[in-house]
């Protein structure tokens, strides 16, 4: 079945089942369908059930959320918007511009959100000084997840430079192990490239190229070098990567079939769900060359306008999402860190504690950057143009020089 047919079928099923949604208190559209993600979502469901608020689940598989956004558009167009929708970055702003989202200012004021949510997140949670979404977490994309036994057996130390990373990949290759577990989907390849660009050019270059979209930076020798490095990583990925979901790539590391995965910290939820422990079974470290930066995205729940006012159930959902106890419980399971800065790290494991410390340090040093691949660098049209060029390169359609030229052209057209 083609993706288009799958999406049409999903939309049809949602439209049919939505007629029974009146009996449910909140109808939530999301794409959290992997094991670790589903376990984390159960924390939120349980919180609401304790308040006697029901939950109608509307999952749409697809790690980047593209399929979910297609289904959402169909629902809204038919006049049947869900109660709440998981969203990322500029998608929130786009829906807010259309006047589709409910005003959460009263809930935010009561909960003191302005004082505890970092400004970099509020940039996406608010539209024209109006809270329109409740941030669940902060993810960062510039992580490497490694199988500790494979590292120990092959005497590999945690790499801190590109040269050391190359050497680690070569050692794993020589040992007959796939060095890099990678899923062959555009959003995954672009997420990987975010880290490569940051490591290659540094924070000022990343800002100019992938956030400011400066043509000179996009077409520079530095960008060509970033594509060169992406090519090296591609050479260390197995031949069966095409179409692979991200969590299946994570499973390769968990099972010892691959040494490392370069992926956002949602990957940690898969290790946790498999009963693994950081620093004992797996390692987490920043992509070499990005140790001082956090490249983030934040899952948020936007409340769709159900008739001009926020319903009691929507207010309860938003309030539950932003409670410190939920932020801790949810993010311990999810692999991310809290969207609130006042949540203690007591219950978090070694990777979680590091993630929280890194976020605080990056926010203090102004080293917190939105991930273009995850919808926090530029609007969807730019993101999709980025996807097209990066995935074409990763699949052998361009060499580095051509990819650099194509990136400039594609983003210029998308603007």
Secondary structure, 3 states (H helix, E strand, C coil): CCHHHHHHHHHHHHHHHHHHHHHCCEEEEECCCCHHHHHHHHHHHHHHHCCCCCEEEEECCCCCCHHHHHHHHHHHHCCCCCCEEEEEHHHHHHHHHCCCECCCHHHHHHHCHHHHECHHHHHHHEECCEECEEECCEEECCEEEEEHHHHHHCCCCCCCCHHHHHHHHHHHHHCCCEEECCCECHHHHHHHHHHHHHHHHHHHHHHHHHHCCCHHHHCCHHHHHHHHHHHHHHCCECCCCECCCHHHHHHHHHCCCEEEEECCCCHHHHHHHCCCCECCCEEEEECCCCCCCEEEECEEEEEECCCCCCCHHHHHHHHHHHCHHHHHHHHHHHCCECCECCCCCCCCCHHHHHHHHHHHHHHHCCCEEECCCCCCCCCHHHHHHHHHHHHHHHCCCCCHHHHHHHHHHHHHHHC
